[in-house]
Amino acid sequence: MVKWLVTLVLALLVLGLLTPWLNRLGLGRLPGDVQVKRKRGVFYFPFTSVILMSLALSLLAYLLGR
């Protein structure tokens, strides 16, 4: 249980540190990323960006596991 919690915290930390860099690459503004602007706020659903990041992380895990 503790191992999973530490892994989750580290993953969120890395993601938080990489967010500005990923924004400069254009992630978040790809076709398929949905942004809904309303009077009360903005809702953002980065479908395409999440799929690309998942594929990249899966490839990295596959290559490191070999």
C-alpha positions as CSV (number, residue, x, y, z in Angstrom):
1,M,0.0,0.0,0.0
2,V,2.8,2.4,0.9
3,K,4.7,1.6,-2.2
4,W,1.8,2.5,-4.4
5,L,1.2,5.7,-2.6
6,V,4.9,6.7,-2.9
7,T,4.7,5.8,-6.6
8,L,1.6,7.9,-7.1
9,V,3.1,10.9,-5.3
10,L,6.3,10.7,-7.4
11,A,4.4,10.4,-10.6
12,L,2.2,13.4,-9.8
13,L,5.4,15.4,-8.8
14,V,7.1,14.5,-12.1
15,L,3.9,15.4,-14.1
16,G,3.7,18.7,-12.3
17,L,7.3,19.5,-13.0
18,L,6.9,18.6,-16.7
19,T,3.7,20.4,-17.3
20,P,5.2,23.7,-18.5
21,W,7.6,21.9,-20.9
22,L,4.7,19.8,-22.3
23,N,2.7,22.9,-22.9
24,R,5.5,24.3,-25.0
25,L,5.4,21.1,-27.1
26,G,1.8,21.8,-28.0
27,L,0.2,19.1,-25.8
28,G,-3.1,20.4,-24.8
29,R,-3.8,22.1,-28.1
30,L,-4.1,19.1,-30.3
31,P,-7.2,18.2,-32.4
32,G,-9.4,16.2,-30.2
33,D,-8.6,18.2,-27.1
34,V,-11.9,19.8,-26.0
35,Q,-12.2,23.1,-24.3
36,V,-15.7,24.4,-23.2
37,K,-15.9,28.0,-22.1
38,R,-18.9,29.1,-20.0
39,K,-19.7,32.1,-17.8
40,R,-18.8,30.2,-14.7
41,G,-15.4,28.9,-15.9
42,V,-13.6,26.8,-18.4
43,F,-13.8,23.0,-18.7
44,Y,-10.9,21.3,-20.4
45,F,-10.8,17.7,-21.6
46,P,-7.4,16.8,-23.2
47,F,-8.5,13.5,-24.9
48,T,-5.9,13.4,-27.6
49,S,-3.1,14.6,-25.4
50,V,-3.8,11.9,-22.8
51,I,-3.9,9.2,-25.5
52,L,-0.5,10.3,-26.8
53,M,1.0,10.5,-23.4
54,S,-0.3,7.0,-22.6
55,L,1.2,5.6,-25.7
56,A,4.5,7.3,-25.0
57,L,4.6,6.0,-21.4
58,S,3.6,2.5,-22.5
59,L,6.4,2.5,-25.1
60,L,8.9,3.7,-22.4
61,A,7.7,1.0,-20.0
62,Y,8.0,-1.7,-22.7
63,L,11.6,-0.6,-23.6
64,L,12.7,-0.4,-20.0
65,G,11.2,-3.8,-19.2
66,R,13.2,-5.6,-21.9
